């Protein structure tokens, strides 16, 4: 039988086949193939013995969170407690773009901002919209319209408000919400496993918070090319393979100076390739 893995807890995989649920183990052959089943995988199972016997071809996957066959990722981005981090946002956008998944940005906790802080965040939101991203506030009613017939991952730092947002989308979920540590400035982990939840006509993955996010299998050129607005201005670079770092005639650096490119985006790009 063919079904979809909708939850993983330790070595137990919950597989949904039509409207029936099976709790399965993975066959030992996957270890020999250095392959692990992921939430989101379409799999062939032995329903009598409750084993996953084959994993069908994936269209994509993420390592953190470990989910496959994703249509879109909602990056839940806190603006306060924890503080807004352009580095974390840009890193997630870059990795998601590289994996050919649609990123969507959702800002949370705007009600905690002063007027001046809110003005700054609105300018940041306008920039990300201008370069082509879908951007929402967590209170935007239009947010409910993006999930139908999609597999959506919710991602973001712990304490950003992922669980609160899911509960606001469907109050029947009643997902546990954790406090934010004042000492550390980040949230306590409340999601202990990855699970696909049926909601709003689609499937949403609520995933554990994470403390590390790496450019796995990405080259410096990959990082450069997945800053999507750079592709508009690279035609003004003197060299086709311009790295936008030390070259004198660089269209990217010129457009940072004239404010067509957000300076924090360029600074984050430099940070990413220098620290790889």
Backbone as CSV, one residue per row, in Angstrom:
resi,resn,N_x,N_y,N_z,CA_x,CA_y,CA_z,C_x,C_y,C_z
1,UNK,0.847,-1.194,0.000,0.000,0.000,0.000,0.884,1.246,0.000
2,UNK,0.391,2.297,-0.621,1.119,3.565,-0.672,0.438,4.574,0.245
3,UNK,1.228,5.215,1.091,0.699,6.242,1.977,1.723,7.336,2.195
4,UNK,1.412,8.244,3.104,2.296,9.375,3.406,2.654,9.367,4.877
5,UNK,3.934,9.578,5.180,4.359,9.701,6.572,3.899,11.058,7.089
6,UNK,3.085,11.034,8.140,2.570,12.294,8.683,3.151,12.621,10.060
7,UNK,3.873,11.661,10.655,4.479,11.932,11.960,5.615,10.962,12.205
8,UNK,6.650,11.463,12.896,7.735,10.588,13.337,8.043,10.876,14.790
9,UNK,8.047,9.841,15.613,8.505,9.934,16.990,9.503,8.804,17.195
10,UNK,10.761,9.170,17.375,11.832,8.185,17.489,11.848,7.314,16.237
11,UNK,11.723,5.993,16.391,11.755,5.088,15.235,10.368,4.665,14.768
12,UNK,9.346,5.346,15.288,7.966,5.041,14.894,7.484,6.080,13.888
13,UNK,7.001,5.577,12.743,6.505,6.451,11.678,4.999,6.243,11.536
14,UNK,4.248,7.337,11.641,2.809,7.267,11.432,2.533,7.498,9.952
15,UNK,1.958,6.472,9.308,1.695,6.534,7.869,0.185,6.537,7.644
16,UNK,-0.265,7.517,6.843,-1.689,7.586,6.519,-1.907,7.027,5.121
17,UNK,-2.738,5.997,5.023,-3.126,5.405,3.749,-4.616,5.636,3.585
18,UNK,-4.969,6.538,2.680,-6.353,6.988,2.545,-6.805,7.512,3.903
19,UNK,-7.769,6.869,4.536,-8.234,7.356,5.838,-7.827,6.448,6.991
20,UNK,-6.850,5.555,6.739,-6.422,4.628,7.776,-4.998,4.939,8.210
21,UNK,-4.708,4.755,9.499,-3.404,5.074,10.089,-2.661,3.788,10.435
22,UNK,-1.360,3.760,10.085,-0.486,2.641,10.437,0.740,3.197,11.162
23,UNK,1.134,2.567,12.251,2.380,2.914,12.944,3.441,1.916,12.485
24,UNK,4.439,2.420,11.765,5.393,1.535,11.089,6.823,1.755,11.557
25,UNK,7.630,0.714,11.392,9.079,0.804,11.515,9.663,0.833,10.106
26,UNK,10.894,1.320,10.002,11.591,1.324,8.718,12.399,0.047,8.574
27,UNK,12.400,-0.521,7.388,13.214,-1.696,7.112,14.698,-1.388,7.296
28,UNK,15.452,-2.391,7.709,16.883,-2.211,7.935,17.652,-1.832,6.692
29,UNK,17.105,-2.109,5.510,17.818,-1.810,4.264,18.089,-0.321,4.099
30,UNK,17.261,0.522,4.712,17.459,1.964,4.574,18.757,2.413,5.233
31,UNK,19.151,1.752,6.322,20.423,2.077,6.963,21.586,1.779,6.027
32,UNK,21.490,0.652,5.315,22.543,0.284,4.368,22.617,1.260,3.194
33,UNK,21.485,1.861,2.862,21.429,2.831,1.763,21.710,4.252,2.251
34,UNK,21.976,4.387,3.561,22.168,5.704,4.187,20.983,6.615,3.884
35,UNK,19.792,6.064,4.067,18.551,6.763,3.747,17.587,6.622,4.914
36,UNK,17.038,7.732,5.357,16.071,7.709,6.455,14.729,8.231,5.962
37,UNK,13.638,7.561,6.309,12.322,8.101,5.972,12.108,9.455,6.651
38,UNK,11.403,10.335,5.971,11.123,11.658,6.506,9.624,11.903,6.535
39,UNK,9.196,12.745,7.454,7.816,13.212,7.433,7.586,13.920,6.091
40,UNK,6.497,13.563,5.428,6.213,14.086,4.094,6.512,13.096,2.997
41,UNK,7.288,12.048,3.298,7.600,11.033,2.293,6.348,10.251,1.900
42,UNK,6.237,9.961,0.600,5.274,8.980,0.119,5.981,7.628,0.133
43,UNK,5.373,6.660,0.803,6.052,5.391,1.054,5.156,4.205,0.716
44,UNK,5.830,3.077,0.422,5.134,1.798,0.268,5.287,1.049,1.587
45,UNK,4.174,0.565,2.123,4.236,-0.130,3.410,3.671,-1.548,3.307
46,UNK,4.167,-2.382,4.193,3.588,-3.697,4.449,2.609,-3.493,5.603
47,UNK,1.330,-3.431,5.283,0.318,-3.106,6.286,0.066,-4.209,7.287
48,UNK,0.421,-5.437,6.934,0.211,-6.543,7.872,1.283,-6.554,8.959
49,UNK,2.535,-6.290,8.560,3.640,-6.341,9.516,4.101,-4.962,9.967
50,UNK,3.456,-3.926,9.428,3.746,-2.540,9.813,5.211,-2.147,9.585
51,UNK,5.641,-2.330,8.337,6.984,-1.920,7.930,6.905,-0.998,6.712
52,UNK,7.800,-0.001,6.694,8.004,0.791,5.478,8.991,0.018,4.624
53,UNK,8.585,-0.324,3.388,9.444,-1.153,2.550,10.034,-0.378,1.373
54,UNK,9.514,0.811,1.080,10.105,1.609,0.005,9.720,3.066,0.199
55,UNK,10.629,3.952,-0.207,10.387,5.390,-0.178,10.322,5.875,-1.619
56,UNK,9.213,6.482,-2.000,9.063,6.971,-3.370,9.891,8.233,-3.577
57,UNK,10.135,8.554,-4.840,11.001,9.688,-5.165,10.485,10.991,-4.555
58,UNK,11.404,11.748,-3.961,11.055,13.034,-3.348,11.245,14.166,-4.360
59,UNK,10.414,15.190,-4.250,10.653,16.369,-5.089,11.602,17.346,-4.404
60,UNK,11.708,17.270,-3.089,12.667,18.094,-2.336,12.694,17.600,-0.899
61,UNK,13.627,18.160,-0.129,13.660,17.883,1.304,14.432,19.000,1.995
62,UNK,14.164,19.157,3.263,14.942,20.046,4.120,15.613,19.199,5.192
63,UNK,16.806,19.630,5.619,17.510,18.926,6.685,17.083,19.398,8.057
64,UNK,16.832,20.709,8.187,16.391,21.267,9.463,15.309,22.288,9.186
65,UNK,14.048,21.964,9.394,13.505,20.700,9.902,13.540,19.608,8.834
66,UNK,13.548,18.351,9.276,13.652,17.220,8.358,12.264,16.851,7.829
67,UNK,11.929,17.426,6.684,10.631,17.231,6.046,10.858,17.146,4.543
68,UNK,10.013,16.377,3.849,10.164,16.235,2.397,8.882,16.615,1.667
69,UNK,9.015,16.750,0.336,7.880,17.016,-0.561,7.094,18.265,-0.158
70,UNK,7.838,19.320,0.093,7.257,20.554,0.625,6.883,21.490,-0.522
71,UNK,5.728,22.122,-0.394,5.318,23.130,-1.379,5.771,24.521,-0.977
72,UNK,5.729,24.810,0.326,6.072,26.149,0.784,6.504,26.123,2.238
73,UNK,7.315,27.112,2.603,7.754,27.270,3.985,7.321,28.636,4.480
74,UNK,6.591,28.661,5.586,6.255,29.917,6.249,7.333,30.178,7.298
75,UNK,8.113,31.226,7.072,9.156,31.609,8.021,8.526,32.542,9.048
76,UNK,8.323,32.026,10.239,7.693,32.809,11.305,8.786,33.634,11.969
77,UNK,8.661,34.953,11.845,9.742,35.873,12.182,9.300,36.835,13.277
78,UNK,9.800,36.616,14.473,9.484,37.512,15.586,10.216,38.840,15.426
79,UNK,9.542,39.918,15.792,10.189,41.233,15.738,10.641,41.692,17.124
80,UNK,10.189,40.986,18.161,10.585,41.340,19.523,10.316,40.159,20.457
81,UNK,11.290,39.869,21.311,11.196,38.784,22.310,10.839,37.461,21.630
82,UNK,11.730,36.869,20.878,13.095,37.308,20.568,13.136,38.419,19.518
83,UNK,14.231,39.168,19.526,14.397,40.299,18.630,14.459,39.847,17.172
84,UNK,14.049,40.760,16.286,14.130,40.489,14.856,15.576,40.215,14.455
85,UNK,15.785,39.154,13.696,17.114,38.784,13.224,17.102,38.699,11.705
86,UNK,17.693,39.699,11.053,17.761,39.658,9.591,18.690,38.540,9.135
87,UNK,19.692,38.212,9.953,20.617,37.132,9.595,19.869,35.801,9.508
88,UNK,19.060,35.496,10.509,18.314,34.244,10.510,17.295,34.223,9.370
89,UNK,16.593,35.333,9.158,15.607,35.403,8.084,16.264,35.182,6.727
90,UNK,17.353,35.889,6.460,18.016,35.774,5.160,18.644,34.396,4.959
91,UNK,19.131,33.801,6.038,19.703,32.457,5.923,18.612,31.459,5.544
92,UNK,17.461,31.540,6.201,16.375,30.626,5.873,15.868,30.855,4.460
93,UNK,15.724,32.115,4.053,15.280,32.411,2.690,16.235,31.815,1.669
94,UNK,17.530,31.975,1.912,18.537,31.499,0.976,18.483,29.983,0.831
95,UNK,18.394,29.282,1.939,18.368,27.818,1.917,17.075,27.300,1.288
96,UNK,15.965,27.940,1.601,14.675,27.530,1.035,14.661,27.744,-0.477
97,UNK,15.165,28.901,-0.926,15.261,29.172,-2.359,16.118,28.109,-3.043
98,UNK,17.244,27.758,-2.435,18.158,26.776,-3.004,17.471,25.425,-3.203
99,UNK,16.546,25.086,-2.307,15.832,23.814,-2.382,14.565,23.878,-3.236
100,UNK,14.403,24.984,-3.984,13.269,25.141,-4.899,11.915,25.014,-4.203
101,UNK,11.847,25.629,-3.039,10.606,25.680,-2.263,10.205,27.150,-2.133
102,UNK,8.916,27.410,-2.168,8.442,28.790,-2.055,8.510,29.248,-0.602
103,UNK,9.249,30.347,-0.322,9.242,30.885,1.040,8.169,31.966,1.209
104,UNK,7.562,31.968,2.370,6.576,32.993,2.741,6.991,33.527,4.106
105,UNK,7.000,34.837,4.266,7.454,35.448,5.521,6.243,35.911,6.320
106,UNK,6.202,35.525,7.586,5.132,35.980,8.479,5.746,36.612,9.724
107,UNK,5.546,37.921,9.885,6.075,38.647,11.035,5.105,38.542,12.214
108,UNK,5.662,38.301,13.399,4.847,38.170,14.602,5.268,39.189,15.664
109,UNK,4.363,39.408,16.622,4.613,40.229,17.821,4.817,41.709,17.491
110,UNK,4.200,42.181,16.409,4.313,43.596,16.062,3.649,44.494,17.102
111,UNK,2.723,43.934,17.873,2.043,44.715,18.899,2.973,45.114,20.040
112,UNK,4.153,44.507,20.110,5.111,44.825,21.170,6.039,45.982,20.800
113,UNK,5.943,46.469,19.567,6.865,47.493,19.079,6.413,48.898,19.420
114,UNK,7.378,49.802,19.567,7.069,51.232,19.649,6.733,51.737,18.246
115,UNK,6.259,52.954,18.141,5.914,53.516,16.827,7.123,53.570,15.911
116,UNK,8.261,53.993,16.452,9.478,54.073,15.632,9.939,52.693,15.200
117,UNK,9.871,51.732,16.122,10.270,50.366,15.777,9.355,49.776,14.714
118,UNK,8.051,50.052,14.838,7.095,49.543,13.860,7.359,50.147,12.479
119,UNK,7.716,51.423,12.442,8.029,52.080,11.173,9.213,51.399,10.493
120,UNK,10.235,51.065,11.282,11.411,50.390,10.729,11.049,49.016,10.175
121,UNK,10.219,48.271,10.912,9.814,46.938,10.459,8.968,47.030,9.193
122,UNK,8.090,48.026,9.118,7.266,48.197,7.919,8.139,48.453,6.694
123,UNK,9.199,49.222,6.864,10.121,49.475,5.748,10.820,48.189,5.312
124,UNK,11.186,47.356,6.293,11.806,46.068,5.981,10.815,45.172,5.234
125,UNK,9.568,45.143,5.702,8.545,44.343,5.029,8.353,44.799,3.580
126,UNK,8.327,46.102,3.370,8.145,46.643,2.015,9.270,46.183,1.098
127,UNK,10.484,46.146,1.627,11.617,45.731,0.800,11.465,44.275,0.370
128,UNK,11.144,43.388,1.315,11.015,41.972,0.968,9.857,41.741,-0.004
129,UNK,8.784,42.507,0.136,7.685,42.420,-0.835,8.152,42.884,-2.212
130,UNK,8.935,43.963,-2.236,9.398,44.541,-3.503,10.254,43.555,-4.283
131,UNK,11.054,42.771,-3.593,11.939,41.850,-4.314,11.251,40.522,-4.649
132,UNK,9.980,40.375,-4.237,9.208,39.239,-4.732,8.669,38.252,-3.718
133,UNK,8.863,38.502,-2.427,8.379,37.569,-1.418,6.963,37.912,-0.970
134,UNK,6.184,36.871,-0.622,4.894,37.073,0.033,5.167,37.345,1.506
135,UNK,4.631,38.448,2.015,4.901,38.871,3.391,3.577,39.136,4.098
136,UNK,3.431,38.580,5.290,2.210,38.740,6.074,2.552,39.148,7.506
137,UNK,1.587,39.782,8.172,1.582,39.861,9.633,0.807,38.649,10.140
138,UNK,1.060,38.240,11.372,0.352,37.071,11.902,-1.138,37.310,12.090
139,UNK,-1.574,38.574,12.085,-2.993,38.891,12.261,-3.725,39.053,10.931
140,UNK,-3.025,38.906,9.821,-3.619,39.108,8.491,-4.568,37.951,8.168
141,UNK,-5.835,38.284,7.931,-6.838,37.246,7.646,-6.564,36.523,6.331
142,UNK,-5.852,37.173,5.399,-5.538,36.548,4.114,-4.574,35.370,4.269
143,UNK,-3.923,35.287,5.411,-2.963,34.204,5.654,-3.641,32.840,5.563
144,UNK,-4.916,32.775,5.916,-5.627,31.496,5.909,-5.825,30.938,4.502
145,UNK,-5.633,31.776,3.491,-5.926,31.350,2.117,-4.760,30.663,1.418
146,UNK,-3.606,30.580,2.078,-2.413,30.107,1.364,-2.158,28.604,1.520
147,UNK,-2.961,27.907,2.322,-2.625,26.533,2.699,-3.334,25.442,1.902
148,UNK,-4.393,25.788,1.200,-5.215,24.771,0.525,-4.387,23.971,-0.482
149,UNK,-4.485,22.638,-0.359,-3.816,21.689,-1.275,-2.303,21.818,-1.263
150,UNK,-1.735,22.335,-0.185,-0.285,22.503,-0.068,0.244,21.750,1.154
151,UNK,1.506,21.323,1.061,2.231,20.894,2.258,3.106,22.065,2.669
152,UNK,2.863,22.568,3.852,3.510,23.787,4.329,4.316,23.486,5.580
153,UNK,5.538,23.954,5.602,6.375,23.856,6.793,6.352,25.189,7.518
154,UNK,6.184,25.140,8.825,6.358,26.318,9.672,7.771,26.257,10.242
155,UNK,8.550,27.288,10.007,9.925,27.295,10.493,10.236,28.645,11.118
156,UNK,11.209,28.650,12.014,11.604,29.883,12.684,12.210,29.560,14.025
157,UNK,12.871,30.565,14.607,13.526,30.325,15.877,12.512,30.041,16.971
158,UNK,12.943,29.328,17.995,12.061,29.025,19.118,11.580,30.318,19.761
159,UNK,10.297,30.356,20.083,9.724,31.538,20.713,9.218,32.575,19.732
160,UNK,9.345,32.298,18.414,8.909,33.280,17.413,7.395,33.338,17.286
161,UNK,6.718,32.307,17.764,5.262,32.320,17.731,4.653,31.338,16.753
162,UNK,5.384,30.269,16.397,4.856,29.293,15.450,3.605,28.610,16.001
163,UNK,3.694,28.121,17.237,2.554,27.407,17.822,1.367,28.344,18.038
164,UNK,1.646,29.567,18.475,0.560,30.547,18.660,-0.143,30.838,17.348
165,UNK,0.635,30.945,16.275,0.057,31.224,14.969,-0.814,30.070,14.499
166,UNK,-0.324,28.840,14.693,-1.128,27.676,14.316,-2.434,27.635,15.104
167,UNK,-2.362,27.931,16.383,-3.579,27.937,17.201,-4.560,29.008,16.741
168,UNK,-4.051,30.146,16.278,-4.925,31.211,15.796,-5.576,30.842,14.466
169,UNK,-4.886,30.013,13.675,-5.452,29.563,12.402,-6.546,28.536,12.631
170,UNK,-6.393,27.709,13.662,-7.393,26.703,14.009,-7.362,26.490,15.513
171,UNK,-8.327,27.030,16.211,-8.343,26.986,17.676,-8.503,25.566,18.210
172,UNK,-8.936,24.633,17.364,-9.101,23.243,17.817,-7.763,22.524,17.998
173,UNK,-6.693,23.098,17.464,-5.391,22.434,17.556,-4.879,22.395,18.985
174,UNK,-5.011,23.513,19.695,-4.585,23.591,21.101,-3.143,23.126,21.296
175,UNK,-2.244,23.639,20.445,-0.824,23.297,20.534,-0.210,24.018,21.724
176,UNK,0.618,23.315,22.490,1.239,23.881,23.675,2.170,25.034,23.300
177,UNK,2.089,26.117,24.065,2.908,27.299,23.806,3.886,27.485,24.957
178,UNK,5.157,27.719,24.639,6.185,27.893,25.655,6.490,29.346,25.929
179,UNK,7.150,29.592,27.062,7.587,30.931,27.421,8.902,31.251,26.716
180,UNK,9.214,32.533,26.645,10.495,32.960,26.108,11.434,33.246,27.268
181,UNK,12.602,32.649,27.242,13.584,32.861,28.287,14.123,34.283,28.216
182,UNK,13.967,35.045,29.295,14.470,36.413,29.311,15.995,36.440,29.276
183,UNK,16.608,35.452,29.877,18.073,35.419,29.921,18.669,35.148,28.550
184,UNK,18.043,34.218,27.813,18.597,33.808,26.529,17.991,34.563,25.358
185,UNK,16.809,35.163,25.551,16.167,35.894,24.470,15.563,34.988,23.413
186,UNK,15.353,33.712,23.749,14.737,32.806,22.794,13.772,31.881,23.533
187,UNK,12.933,31.243,22.771,11.875,30.450,23.368,12.317,29.080,23.818
188,UNK,11.509,28.514,24.697,11.715,27.130,25.111,11.046,26.215,24.080
189,UNK,11.666,25.087,23.809,11.120,24.160,22.828,9.828,23.550,23.358
190,UNK,8.752,23.628,22.565,7.493,23.007,22.953,7.117,21.898,21.986
191,UNK,7.572,21.963,20.749,7.303,20.928,19.762,8.428,19.908,19.817
192,UNK,8.103,18.653,20.135,9.124,17.626,20.341,9.293,16.715,19.136
193,UNK,8.411,16.802,18.192,8.521,15.964,17.011,7.929,16.715,15.824
194,UNK,8.190,16.196,14.623,7.634,16.794,13.419,6.377,16.033,13.028
195,UNK,5.320,16.787,12.718,4.033,16.161,12.402,3.302,16.990,11.360
196,UNK,2.665,16.325,10.403,1.806,16.998,9.435,0.386,17.030,9.980
197,UNK,-0.159,18.232,10.048,-1.490,18.438,10.624,-2.440,18.855,9.513
198,UNK,-3.601,18.219,9.452,-4.615,18.604,8.472,-5.294,19.892,8.932
199,UNK,-5.201,20.896,8.090,-5.740,22.200,8.469,-5.926,23.054,7.216
200,UNK,-7.047,23.747,7.143,-7.309,24.726,6.082,-7.164,24.134,4.683
201,UNK,-7.559,22.856,4.547,-7.541,22.219,3.241,-6.184,21.723,2.792
202,UNK,-5.207,21.773,3.678,-3.865,21.304,3.337,-3.224,20.614,4.515
203,UNK,-1.913,20.454,4.449,-1.147,19.850,5.537,-0.087,20.841,5.988
204,UNK,-0.022,21.054,7.300,0.954,21.973,7.871,1.878,21.189,8.793
205,UNK,3.172,21.427,8.660,4.143,20.771,9.535,4.525,21.704,10.662
206,UNK,4.219,21.284,11.871,4.742,21.984,13.040,6.013,21.253,13.432
207,UNK,7.122,21.971,13.526,8.428,21.329,13.682,9.127,21.822,14.933
208,UNK,10.047,21.020,15.486,10.817,21.483,16.630,11.641,22.714,16.288
209,UNK,11.828,23.592,17.251,12.733,24.720,17.045,14.144,24.220,16.854
210,UNK,14.994,25.044,16.269,16.356,24.592,16.023,17.328,25.700,16.373
211,UNK,18.546,25.288,16.693,19.571,26.261,17.076,20.661,26.387,16.033
212,UNK,20.632,25.503,15.017,21.665,25.541,13.975,21.006,25.395,12.618
213,UNK,21.525,26.138,11.658,21.017,26.086,10.297,22.214,26.271,9.386
214,UNK,22.506,25.264,8.577,23.740,25.280,7.810,23.481,25.249,6.312
215,UNK,24.466,25.781,5.566,24.364,25.800,4.106,24.864,24.461,3.547
216,UNK,24.183,23.379,3.942,24.597,22.044,3.543,24.535,21.896,2.027
217,UNK,25.629,21.400,1.449,25.721,21.144,0.010,25.628,22.403,-0.849
218,UNK,25.789,23.569,-0.246,25.722,24.827,-1.002,27.114,25.424,-1.162
219,UNK,27.422,25.869,-2.379,28.674,26.562,-2.644,28.489,28.051,-2.399
220,UNK,29.590,28.794,-2.418,29.489,30.255,-2.307,28.670,30.827,-3.457
221,UNK,28.806,30.250,-4.650,28.020,30.704,-5.796,26.529,30.443,-5.584
222,UNK,26.192,29.319,-4.939,24.794,29.017,-4.634,24.215,30.067,-3.685
223,UNK,24.983,30.413,-2.667,24.522,31.435,-1.713,24.321,32.757,-2.431
224,UNK,25.286,33.133,-3.264,25.184,34.385,-4.041,23.927,34.394,-4.914
225,UNK,23.706,33.304,-5.644,22.626,33.271,-6.632,21.249,33.177,-6.000
226,UNK,21.177,32.781,-4.725,19.878,32.688,-4.061,19.536,33.908,-3.218
227,UNK,20.352,34.962,-3.315,19.907,36.303,-2.931,19.213,36.850,-4.172
228,UNK,17.899,36.705,-4.248,17.182,36.810,-5.514,17.295,38.181,-6.176
229,UNK,17.411,39.259,-5.386,17.493,40.576,-6.006,18.846,40.836,-6.647
230,UNK,19.863,40.083,-6.237,21.179,40.241,-6.860,21.111,39.924,-8.351
231,UNK,20.238,39.009,-8.724,20.151,38.595,-10.121,19.655,39.715,-11.028
232,UNK,18.968,40.681,-10.462,18.489,41.822,-11.244,19.623,42.780,-11.583
233,UNK,20.573,42.921,-10.668,21.607,43.941,-10.819,22.969,43.387,-11.244
234,UNK,23.118,42.061,-11.328,24.429,41.502,-11.664,24.840,41.797,-13.104
235,UNK,23.867,42.205,-13.937,24.193,42.574,-15.322,25.111,43.795,-15.373
236,UNK,25.159,44.550,-14.283,26.006,45.748,-14.226,27.409,45.432,-13.687
237,UNK,27.648,44.174,-13.352,28.982,43.774,-12.894,29.920,43.638,-14.100
238,UNK,31.186,43.962,-13.893,32.169,43.865,-14.971,32.419,42.414,-15.361
239,UNK,32.399,41.520,-14.362,32.712,40.119,-14.613,31.462,39.265,-14.432
240,UNK,31.306,38.298,-15.344,30.133,37.429,-15.311,30.064,36.630,-14.015
241,UNK,31.240,36.213,-13.518,31.281,35.412,-12.285,31.617,36.264,-11.061
242,UNK,31.228,37.524,-11.083,31.506,38.462,-9.984,31.012,37.889,-8.656
243,UNK,31.863,37.956,-7.646,31.471,37.462,-6.321,30.819,38.548,-5.474
244,UNK,30.846,39.798,-5.965,30.258,40.947,-5.256,30.972,41.237,-3.934
245,UNK,32.277,40.917,-3.901,33.041,41.129,-2.669,34.157,42.148,-2.895
246,UNK,35.162,41.773,-3.667,36.343,42.633,-3.831,36.437,43.286,-5.208
247,UNK,35.570,42.907,-6.137,35.620,43.478,-7.477,35.263,44.968,-7.449
248,UNK,35.978,45.748,-8.271,35.771,47.204,-8.276,34.469,47.587,-8.973
249,UNK,34.236,47.045,-10.175,33.023,47.384,-10.918,31.969,46.313,-10.675
250,UNK,31.248,46.484,-9.579,30.261,45.486,-9.138,28.882,46.127,-9.072
251,UNK,27.947,45.591,-9.832,26.599,46.138,-9.853,25.872,45.997,-8.532
252,UNK,26.219,44.965,-7.767,25.545,44.753,-6.480,25.993,45.810,-5.476
253,UNK,27.306,45.997,-5.357,27.815,46.989,-4.401,27.332,48.391,-4.763
254,UNK,27.261,48.688,-6.066,26.770,50.003,-6.506,25.319,50.209,-6.099
255,UNK,24.519,49.154,-6.179,23.094,49.286,-5.847,22.818,49.174,-4.358
256,UNK,23.812,48.704,-3.585,23.722,48.840,-2.125,23.923,50.316,-1.763
257,UNK,24.897,50.937,-2.406,25.189,52.350,-2.129,24.014,53.256,-2.486
258,UNK,23.353,52.970,-3.602,22.213,53.831,-3.971,20.885,53.338,-3.393
259,UNK,20.965,52.356,-2.489,19.841,51.880,-1.670,18.773,51.111,-2.442
260,UNK,19.120,50.616,-3.623,18.215,49.696,-4.306,18.255,48.309,-3.658
261,UNK,19.386,47.978,-3.051,19.536,46.732,-2.300,19.696,47.073,-0.827
262,UNK,18.902,46.406,0.015,18.961,46.652,1.452,20.341,46.296,1.981
263,UNK,20.952,47.234,2.702,22.325,47.025,3.162,22.445,45.786,4.046
264,UNK,21.461,45.531,4.884,21.540,44.354,5.759,21.572,43.064,4.951
265,UNK,20.913,43.064,3.807,20.940,41.875,2.945,22.356,41.638,2.417
266,UNK,23.002,42.698,1.958,24.363,42.560,1.438,25.333,42.181,2.559
267,UNK,25.177,42.819,3.721,26.036,42.489,4.866,25.876,41.026,5.263
268,UNK,24.645,40.530,5.232,24.398,39.136,5.574,25.019,38.203,4.533
269,UNK,24.951,38.600,3.269,25.593,37.814,2.208,27.094,37.666,2.476
270,UNK,27.736,38.771,2.788,29.167,38.730,3.099,29.437,37.833,4.293
271,UNK,28.598,37.954,5.309,28.735,37.139,6.523,28.635,35.653,6.190
272,UNK,27.681,35.299,5.343,27.448,33.891,5.010,28.632,33.282,4.262
273,UNK,29.140,34.001,3.261,30.212,33.395,2.467,31.554,33.430,3.188
274,UNK,31.739,34.389,4.096,33.000,34.460,4.843,33.065,33.368,5.911
275,UNK,31.915,32.995,6.458,31.880,32.051,7.572,31.530,30.633,7.151
276,UNK,31.367,30.384,5.864,31.050,29.030,5.406,32.099,28.020,5.854
